[in-house]
Amino acid sequence: MPTELALLSDVEPSTDAVLAIAAAAHPDGAYVAFRGGEIRQFVDATGKPLLCLFGTRPVLRSREAAQALQAPPSAFALWTDLTLPYGDDGRGRALAEAIAAGIGGRLENRR
């Protein structure tokens, strides 16, 4: 099964920001967008999936959203789902962490 993560932030991880961060963190990879950019995926030089980001949503009910997280923070405004493929060798998680740090967000494991 893939690993499900949530990127919690006050700033949306825009395509421009994510691409700039990924270019520095994983320069040999490639970026693919589906459904008009609603689904964004990073792959390595051989085409192996590393990380998938889904559309960002505002958090309207933080208490309900927090129940889906293993260690929720006290407050957050935006939620972006991310998935790492089964058998991630660490490169996908490193990229997810770089994106979170680059936008001032926080990466949390889903329950």
N, C-alpha and C positions, 0 to 999 in steps of 0.2 A: 504494500500500500504506500502511496505517497505520504510525505509528511506535510501536514497542514499548519501554516503559520498565519499570524495576523500582524500586519504592520500598522501600528497605532501612531497617529501623528496629528499635528495641527496644520501641516502643510501637505497638500496633495503631491504624491510622487509623479510629477508630470513626465511625459515622455522625454522631453529635452533633458531634464535633471537626471532621470534614470539612465539614459544613454550616455551622458557625460560620466556618471559614476561607473557604469559598466565598462566604458572604454579604458578607464584607469585601472579598475580592479581585474578585468578579464579581457585584455586587448585582442586576444586571438579568437574571441567568440563572435557570434552573430546574433542579430535581433530579428524576430519575426512577430508581426502583429496580425491578429485575427479579429473578425467582427468589428471592423472600424476602429481598432485600437482598444477595444474592451478587454481583450485577452492579449497579453504581451508575454513572449517567451524568449529566453536566452538559451542558446545552444553553444557547445564548444566547436572547435575547428573541424571535428569529424561529424558534426550534426547531432551529437548526443545531447539531450535536454539537460539543462542545469537548473533553471528556475522559471516558474510561470507566475505572472502577476495578473490579477483580475481588477476590474473596475473599482475605484474608490467610492465609498459611501459615507455620508455623514452618520454619526452615531446619535440617534434620537433618544434612545433609552439606555443610558450607560449601565445601569444595573443589570438589565437583561443581556447586554453585550458582554459584560464582565463574566457572566456565568459560562460563556463559551471558552473562556481562557483559563489556563492553568495558574497563572500568577498575574491577575489584572492590576493595572495601576489605578489610582483613585479617580483620575479623569482623563478623557481623551475625546477628541472631536471627530477624527476621521479614521475609517477602518478600510484597509486594503488586504484582501486575501492573497496569499502566496502559497505555492506548493513546490516542494522539492520532490523529484522523482524517487521512486523506491531504489535503494542502493546508492543514494547520494554519496559521493566520495569526499565531500566537504567543500567542493568548489561552489556548489549551489548555495549552501548556507553562508559561506563567506561572502558571496555576492549579495545575498539578502541582507546580511549584517552591514555591508558597505552602503547599500541603498538606505537602510534605516538610519545609519549614522549621518549620511550625507544630507538627509532632509530634516535631521533633528528628531527623528521618530524613535519608536521602540518596537522591537520584534518580540512577539510572544508566541508560545506554543498553544495550539488549539487543544481542547479536550477531546 
